[in-house]
Amino acid sequence: MKTDMSPAAVTLRLRRVSQLRNLCLTLGKAGAEARRKEKMKSGRPNETEFAPYAKSDIDYVSGDDAVGTLAAQGRDVLALLESLDEESVRARRYAPGKWTVKEVIGHLIDDERIFAYRALCVARRDTRPLPGFEENEYVAATDFESHPLAALIAEYLSVRAATLTFFESLTAEEWMRRGNVNGYEASVRGLAFHVAGHELHHLRTLREKYLVSHHAA
């Protein structure tokens, strides 16, 4: 199905982005106030609470509050994406065979959905082993390049708002629950910090490899 690029459709997407931006800001502020009152911060996970391969990325995540961190990072991602335009990112790769900018954004959305679902399963004491996924196959299975940048931004914000809403609902005990994820043991807060660390990894790549000439201009 061809994406509707009419002026009315583009305006509607931009309005949706604005609404979702305001929602994320509201959630971040409301959540911080609630956590201050009830001391429900996630705490920082130790190395037994997430996949060994994620440690180098999680080391970049500051603080001990998963919700506050994800709310702040969401604002950083939004600022970066809103500095771009359709022409500057179209089919843009930093090397042959690498994902495009839009594919990186799509991957961030997919990954967050999957890790939020994993966190939900573990928080609800689902004892079944949760399967892994092949990120390259997921990206290849769809056409992120056909999505308008504004639509990807709106989707990213929608997913982040849902993630924040779920994580804000957790009790101190629920944050600490553990389950089997893709062959390793992970806690709910470990999975939340994984989302944050994974996102920071791709933000660095976008800034340092994809968008160097864009920000130097």
SVG drawing of the C-alpha trace seen along z (x, -y; Angstrom):
<svg xmlns="http://www.w3.org/2000/svg" viewBox="-6 -24 38 46">
<polyline fill="none" stroke="black" stroke-width="0.4" points="0.0,0.0 1.4,-3.4 2.0,-5.8 -0.3,-8.9 2.0,-11.9 -0.7,-14.5 -0.4,-17.8 -3.4,-16.8 -1.8,-13.5 1.6,-15.0 -0.1,-17.7 -2.0,-15.0 1.3,-13.1 3.0,-16.2 0.1,-17.0 0.3,-13.5 4.0,-13.9 3.2,-17.1 0.5,-15.3 2.8,-12.4 5.7,-14.7 3.5,-16.4 2.3,-13.0 5.9,-11.8 6.8,-15.0 3.7,-14.7 4.4,-11.1 8.0,-11.8 7.1,-14.6 4.2,-12.8 6.2,-9.6 9.1,-11.5 6.8,-13.1 5.1,-9.7 8.5,-8.0 9.7,-10.8 6.6,-10.4 6.6,-6.6 10.3,-5.8 9.5,-3.4 12.6,-4.0 13.8,-0.8 17.3,-1.0 20.3,-0.1 20.7,3.5 23.8,5.5 25.6,7.7 23.5,10.8 20.3,9.0 20.9,8.6 22.6,10.3 26.4,10.3 26.6,8.7 24.6,5.7 27.0,4.7 29.1,2.3 25.9,0.5 24.3,0.4 27.6,-1.1 26.7,-4.3 23.3,-4.6 23.5,-7.0 21.6,-6.9 19.3,-4.3 15.9,-5.3 14.9,-3.4 11.7,-5.5 13.5,-8.9 16.3,-7.8 14.0,-6.5 11.9,-9.7 15.0,-11.9 16.5,-9.8 13.2,-10.0 13.5,-13.8 17.1,-13.5 16.0,-11.1 13.1,-13.4 15.4,-16.4 17.8,-14.6 15.1,-13.2 13.3,-16.5 16.5,-18.1 16.4,-15.9 14.3,-16.1 13.1,-13.7 15.7,-14.5 18.7,-14.3 17.8,-10.8 16.4,-9.2 18.3,-5.9 21.2,-7.3 23.8,-4.7 27.3,-5.2 28.7,-2.3 27.4,0.3 25.3,3.0 24.5,1.0 21.0,0.0 19.6,-3.3 18.8,-6.0 15.1,-5.1 15.9,-1.4 17.8,-2.3 14.8,-4.2 12.6,-1.2 14.9,1.2 14.8,-1.0 11.0,-0.8 11.0,3.0 13.6,3.6 11.8,1.5 8.5,3.3 10.2,6.7 12.0,5.8 8.9,4.1 7.0,7.3 9.8,9.4 9.7,7.1 5.9,7.5 6.2,11.3 8.8,11.3 6.9,8.8 3.8,11.0 5.7,14.1 5.5,15.8 8.0,18.7 8.2,19.8 11.5,19.2 11.2,16.2 12.7,16.6 15.2,14.4 14.8,12.6 17.0,11.9 17.2,8.1 18.5,8.2 15.7,10.4 13.2,8.1 14.5,5.1 14.6,6.9 11.0,8.1 9.6,4.7 10.3,1.5 11.1,-1.3 12.3,-3.4 8.8,-3.8 7.7,-5.3 7.7,-9.1 10.1,-10.3 7.2,-12.0 5.4,-8.7 8.4,-6.9 8.9,-9.7 5.2,-9.4 5.5,-5.6 8.7,-5.9 7.0,-8.4 3.9,-6.2 6.0,-3.1 8.0,-5.1 4.8,-6.5 3.5,-2.9 6.8,-1.7 6.9,-4.6 3.3,-4.0 4.0,-0.3 7.2,-0.8 5.7,-3.6 3.1,-1.1 5.6,1.3 6.2,1.9 9.7,2.2 9.2,6.0 8.1,6.3 11.2,4.4 13.3,7.2 11.5,10.2 13.6,12.4 12.9,14.7 14.6,16.6 15.1,14.4 16.8,15.8 18.8,18.2 20.0,15.8 18.4,14.6 17.1,11.1 15.3,8.9 12.6,6.4 14.8,3.5 17.7,5.2 15.5,5.3 14.5,1.7 18.1,0.6 18.8,2.8 16.4,0.6 18.2,-2.5 21.7,-1.2 20.7,0.2 19.2,-3.2 22.3,-5.1 24.4,-2.7 22.4,-3.6 22.3,-7.3 26.1,-7.4 26.2,-5.6 23.7,-8.0 25.7,-11.0 29.2,-9.7 28.7,-7.8 25.5,-8.7 24.9,-12.4 28.4,-13.9 28.1,-16.0 24.5,-16.9 25.5,-18.5 28.6,-20.0 26.7,-21.9"/>
</svg>
